[in-house]
Amino acid sequence: MSTTAIYGPPKVGGDTLSYCGKCKIELAHVIASMVDGKPSKVVCKTCKGQHKYRGAPLPPGPGRRTRTAAPPKVS
């Protein structure tokens, strides 16, 4: 289901879904500012952090770098 289907068209002060880097999950956010009709800055309704709008994180795929643990050091 899309964000527009849930919250309607985006507007400043309205709600949207965005990936929160602090919470590490896609959550509800309040739109703080918009550029060219798209959310630009949002405020997380859970942790109250303000950040750039980020849609859902892209799934890992070919050519995408993913974080991995460093190999153990050999003494």
C-alpha positions in Angstrom: 0.0 0.0 0.0 1.4 3.4 -0.9 1.8 6.4 1.4 -0.6 8.4 -0.6 -3.3 5.7 -0.2 -2.8 5.9 3.6 -2.3 9.6 4.2 -3.6 11.3 1.1 -1.5 13.8 -1.0 1.6 15.2 0.8 1.4 18.6 2.5 3.4 20.5 5.1 2.1 19.4 8.5 0.6 16.2 7.1 1.8 12.7 7.7 3.9 10.4 5.5 6.0 7.2 5.8 9.7 7.7 5.8 12.7 5.6 6.8 14.1 6.8 10.1 17.9 6.3 10.5 17.7 6.6 14.3 14.9 4.1 14.7 16.2 1.9 11.8 12.6 1.3 10.4 10.0 3.0 8.2 7.7 4.9 10.4 5.1 7.7 10.4 6.6 11.2 10.1 5.2 14.8 10.0 6.3 16.7 6.8 8.2 19.8 7.9 9.1 21.2 4.5 8.5 20.4 0.8 10.4 21.1 -2.4 8.8 20.8 -5.9 5.7 19.1 -4.4 7.7 16.4 -2.6 8.6 16.0 1.1 12.0 17.4 1.9 12.4 17.4 5.7 10.4 15.3 8.1 10.1 14.8 11.8 9.8 11.3 13.2 6.7 10.8 15.3 8.4 8.1 17.4 11.9 9.6 18.3 11.1 13.3 17.3 14.3 13.4 15.2 14.3 15.7 12.1 16.0 14.5 8.9 15.7 14.5 5.1 12.8 12.6 3.7 13.8 9.0 2.8 11.4 6.6 1.2 11.6 2.9 2.2 15.2 1.6 2.1 16.1 -0.2 -1.1 16.4 -4.0 -0.8 20.0 -5.4 -1.2 20.7 -6.3 -4.8 23.5 -6.8 -7.3 25.9 -3.8 -7.2 24.6 -2.5 -3.9 27.1 -2.3 -1.1 25.9 -3.7 2.2 27.6 -3.4 5.6 29.3 -6.5 6.9 31.3 -7.3 10.0 35.0 -7.0 9.7 36.8 -10.3 9.6 38.4 -11.4 12.9 42.0 -10.3 13.4 44.5 -13.1 13.5 47.2 -12.7 16.1 
